[in-house]
C-alpha cells in the first residue's frame, strides 16, 4: 500500500514512524517532511496547498491513502477536492471534509455546535466589526481573567488570557479592528474563564464509529511554571493520571458521543482524528476547543503507546469498517520533551548544526523543525526542533529518560522546559 503523508512536524514524524512498522505499507512519501521522515520513506518537495500538484503526485505514484497531518489543508478542503475528482474519489483521505473541518476552522462554529448538542463548554459570545461596541459591556459582565479567541486559524497563537479588564478591551479592539491575527481575528470569541486542569483526548473515526486513543497533557507556555507566551507545545505526557475510567466515562458520554451524533445529524462527513481539548473543572470535563487532526506535541507521546497496526486502522476508516477493528495500547507512561530554538516563539535563527544523535539511548527522537543541509548534516529549520520521547513504568521513569537524552542533543540556542509533569506526579 502506498501512502502520502502531508506535513513536516513532529506529529507527522510520529505517524510516519508508526506506519513504517506496518507490513501493509509498500511506499511512504511525506510532503514536505523533515530530516526524520526521510529515514522512513521519501520526502517530497511539492506545494501541499496546491491541490492540483498533490493530484499529479498521487496519480503518478499510485497512492492508496492520503494522511493529512496539519489542519490548514483540511480547512481549505483537500478532502472535498479528492471526492469531486473522478480520478481521485476512490483514494482514502484521512481527515474530515471542509464543512466538518470548521470545528477547528472557526471557534464560533464550534461553540454554536456545542451549544446545539448540549456539549459542556464555557459560556461565550462572538464579536466582529458590526457588534464590537457591545463587547465592552459583555466583558464587564464577566469575572477576570478574560479569554479572547481569534475565530479562525492562527497557528495556535490566537488565544489571549488577560487579567485586566481595560487591557482585554484594548486587545479585543486590536484583534478585530487592527487584524492582529489577520483574517483569523475578523471575528473574536469571548469566553468565560474555566478554572481547572487541561488534558487532550483523541478519537479516530470513520464518521459512524470511533476508537478512543490514550489521553495526554501538553504544555503550551514557553516558560517553566506555565509562564510566558504560548507556543506550539513544549512537550507532552501520556496517560494523564486523573483521566481514570470514571472520568473518561463522562468524557465519552457527555462529549465524544454527542459530537459524533451531532456531526451525523448535521450531515458533516468526518473520517479521521478528532482532538478534544478538555479542561477538568471539579470532576467534570468541559470542551475548550476541537482540533480536526492529531495534536502536536501530544502525538509524540500518544502514538508510541498504540500497539495496533496504524495502516490497518486507516484502511478501515477509508472503507467505513472501523467497527470491525480493535485498538490496543501498552500500559507504559510516555514523556515527550521538545527542544526549541533560542528566541522561540518570537524571532529565532535557523540553520544551526545539531549534534549528539549517536549518543542517545532508550528513547525515540521525533523530528519537527529539522532538515539535511548540503553537507549531509542535520540542522535546525524551525522554532520547535526535536521531540525527545521516552517510556517507563512510571511517569517519573519516562521523564528521567527523556530529560537525560535531551541533554545529549545539542545545537546553538537549544532550550527546553525542565518542569514537565511536575503538576501531575502527585496524582500518578
N, C-alpha and C positions, 0 to 999 in steps of 0.2 A: 504494500500500500504506500502510495506517495503522498506526502503531507507538506503543505505550505504553512508555516507559522509566521504570522505577521507581528513584528515588534522588535525591540532591541534592548530591553531591560532585564533585570533580574528575574522578573516574572516569566519572561519568555525563555530565559536560560533554564529555569527550573522545570518548565513544561517540556522543553526540548530534552533535558536530562531524563525526565520520566518517560517520555515517548520513545526515546532511543533504547529503552530496556525491553520494548515490546517485540516479540517475534513476528508480529503482523507488519512491522514497519519495513519498507523497502528503501525509500529515499526520504530524507528530511531536508527541507530547504527553509531557511529563515531569512526574512526580509525586513530590515537590513541586517539584523543580528548584531553580534559583538564578538569579542575575542574568545568567549566561552562557547557560544553556539557553533562556531566554526569547527570546533573539535568533535561535534556530534553529527554534523552534516555539512551542508554547503550554504554559506551566506550569499544572499542575492541582492545586488545593488539595483533595486527598482523603486520607483516612487509609489509607495503603497496608498497614497491619496489619489493617485491616478488609476482609476479602476480599469480603464482600457489597457493600461500597461500590465496590471495584475492579470487580466483576462488572457493576454498574449502569453504570459509566462505559464499560467495554469494549463492552457491548452498544449503548449509546447512540451511540457514535462508530464503530461497525463496525471495531473493532481487529482486525488480522490477526496481529500478533506482539506479545508482551509480553516485553520485555528486562528482566530483574531484575538491577539493579546490585549492591546490598548483599546480605550473607549472611542477615540476620535473616528476611526473608520466605521464603527458600528453606528454612531450618531449620524454620520454622513450617509449611511445607507448602503454599505457594501453587501450586506445580505440580500437586500432588495434588488441590487444590481445583478446579482447572480440569478435570482429567481426569475427576473424579467428577460433573461437572455437564453434563447433556445439551446445554445451550446454549453451553457454553464448550469442550467437549472437543476440538473441531477447531481451536481457536486455538493457535498455537505459543507455547510458553513457553521462553525461553532461560534455562536454569537447571535443575539436577537436581531429581528428586523428593526428598521428605523423607528417606527412608531413605538415599539416596546423599549427601544434604547433611550427614549425620552425619560425613563425612570432615572437615568443619570444625566441626560442632556438638559433637563430642566428641573430645577429644585421645586418650582411652583407646580409643575405637572405631578411630580412625585408626592408632594404634600396633599394635593387635591385627591390623588389616587388613594392615599392612605386614609384620608377623611371619609371618602366614599365607601371604603370597605372596612371601616372601623378598626384600622390597624393602629396600635398605640404609638403616638408621636407627640412632639411638643406642639402647643398652640402656636399659630403663626398668622401673618398677613403679608401680602405681596404688594410692593410699590414700584411705580415707574414714573416717568415724567408727568403723566396725566394726574396721578393722585399723590404726588410727592408731598404736597402741602399738608396732607392728612397724617404723614408719617410721624411728625413730631409728637402729636397727641397720642399716637399709638405707643411710641417709645416711652412716653411719660406714664402710660398705664402699666408698664412692666417694671419688675424689680431688676436691679443690676445683678450680674453682668448682662450686657445686651449682645445678642447673637445676630450678625448680619451675614447673609449668604448671597453671593452672586448667583443669579438664576442659572446661567449657562456654564459650560466647561471652562475652568480657569486653572487647569493643571494642578489642582489640589491647593491652590493659593487663595481661593476666593471666599474664604470664611474668616470673619473677624469676630473676636470675642472681646468686648470692651467694657470696662468698669464705669467710665464716666458718661453720664447722660449727654452732656454737651459735645463730648468727643464723638459719641455714637451718632448724634445728629449731623455733625460735620462730615464724618466718614460716609454716612449714607448719601449725603449730597455729592461728595466726591465720586462715589461709586456710580451714581446714576447720571449726574449732570456732566461730570468730567471724564466719565467712562474709564475709571481707574483700572478695571479689568477688561477693557474693550467692550465688545458686543455682549460678553458674558454678563456684564452688570447693567445692561439696559433695564432689567428688572432685578429687584433685590427682595429676598425673603427675610423678614424679621421674625425671629423665633423666640419663644420663651426659653430661658436657660434651664436645662435639666442638670441637676447635681447628682453625679454618680460616677461609676467606673465603666469605661468603654471596653468593647470587645467586637470582634468581627466573626460573623458566621456566614458560611457559603453553602450554596446548593448547586448541583449540576442537574439540569432539567431538559427534557425533550418537549416541554410545554404541557404535558399531561401528568407525568410522574416526575419524581425528583429523588436525588440522593443527597443526604446532608453530609458535608465534609467536616473535618475537625475544626474546632474553634481556634481562634488566635487573638492575640493582642498586639497591636503595633504601637510604636512610639513616634509621634509626629513632630514634636518640638526639637529644635537643634540642640538645646542645652540640657544639661543634667537637671533633674528635679522638674522636668517638663517646663523649662523656661525658654525664652527666645521665640523667634518666628517659627511658623510651621514649615515642614519640609515635605518631600515625597515619602518620607518614612525612614527612621534611623535604625530600625530593626524590629523583630517580632519574636513572639514565643507561642508555642502550641504544645499542649492544650492550655486553656485558661482554667485554673483551678476552681474558680467559683461557678463555672458553667457546668454544673453537675447535671445528673439526669433529670432532677426535678425542675431546674431552671430551663433546661433545653426542651422539656415537655411544654413549658409555657411559650418558649420561642416558636416551636413548631405549631402549636395550636393557635396562638394569637397573631403570629406574624407570617410564618412561612406558608401555611395552608391558605390563609386569606389572600396572600399575594398571588399565589398560583391560580386560585379561583378567580380573583379579580382580573388577572391577565386574560384568562379564558373568556370571562363574561364580556370584556372589552374588545375581544377579537384581536388581541395583541399576540402575535406569533413569537414564541420565545424558545430558542434552542441554545443552550449554553450555560454559563455560570451566572448566578445572581449573588451579589455581595450585599449582605445586610450589615450596615454599620450600626451597631446597637449600643445602648447605654443601660446599665443596670441601676435602677433607682429603687432603693429599698431592696426588695426581692423580685421586682418586676422589670421585664425588658421593654424598652421603647426604641423605635427606629429613629436614628439620627439622619441616615441617608441610605439610598440604594446606589450601588455601582453595578454596571452590566457586564462585568468581567471579573476575573480573579483579582484579588488585591495584590499590591506590591508595596511593602515588603512581606505581606502575610504568605504569599505563595512559597517563599523560600523556607518557611517553617511548616507549612501545611502539606505541600506536595511530597516532601520526603517521608511523611507519615502514611501515605497511601500505598497499600500493598498491591492493589488490583492493577490490571493492565489498563493504562490510560487510553491507549489507542482503541482498545476493545470498547471502552466506555464511550468514546467519541463516535465510534462507528454506530453504536446502539442509539445514541442521541439523534444522529442523522437519519436513522431508519425508524424512528418512533417506537423503539422497543427497549427503552431503558428499564422498563418494569421487569424485564427478563433477567437483568443483571443484579448481582450483589456487589457491594463495595466493602473492602476490608481495610483496616488501619492497624499499624503497630501501636503498642502501648507506651512508647517512649516519649519523653519530652524532647522538643527540638527548639533550639535557640539560634537566632539569626542576627548577627551584628553587622550593620552597614558601615563600611569605610567610605568617607566622603572627602571631597576636595576642600582644601582650605578656602574659606570665604563663602562657601555654600551655606544657606540658599541665596546669598547675594552673589556678587561677581566672583568668579574664580577662574583660574588658568587651567587649560588642558595641556595634553602632551607630556605629562610627567612620567618618566620611566618607572615601571613597577618592578619590585624585586621580592624574593623570598618564596616564590611559588613552590620551589623544591624543598622547602623546609617545613611546610605544614604537615600535620599528622592527624588522622582520625577526624576529618572534617570534610565538608563539601564547599567549594568556592563557586558561588553563583555570580557571574559577571553581569554588570549593568552598563556603566559608562566606561567601557574599555574598547580598544581596538589594537590591531597589529600595525606597527609603523614600517617604513621601507626597509629597516634593518632587521625586521622579524622580532622586534621587542614589543612586549605588551605595554601600552601607555594609557594614561587616563584620557577619557573622552566625554566626561560629563561631571555633574555635581555629585551624584550618588554613584560611586565607582564599583564597589565589590561587596557582596554579602558573604560573610564567613558563617557557615552553618554547621552546627554540631548537635549530636543527640546524646541522651543519657537516661539513666533510670529515674533520675530526679531532675527538677529544673536547675538546681544548683550544679549538678554534674554537667548538664548541657551548656550552661552559661560559662562554667570554668573552662571547658574545652574551647568554646567559641572565642572567649577572650584571650586565651593562651595563643591561639592561632592568629588572632587579629594582630598580636604583637609582632608576628613573624613576617607579615606582608608589609612592605614599606614603599612609600613614594613621597615626594616632597609635598608638604602641606597636609598630610594624612590626619584626619580627625575622626573620632568615633565616641559615642556616648558610653560611659562605663557604669551606668546605673540601671541598665535594662533588667527587668524582673524584680527589682527591689520592692516594688509595690505589690507584688504577687506572692513572694516567697513565704510570707506569713500564712498565706491561705493554702499553700501546696502540701 
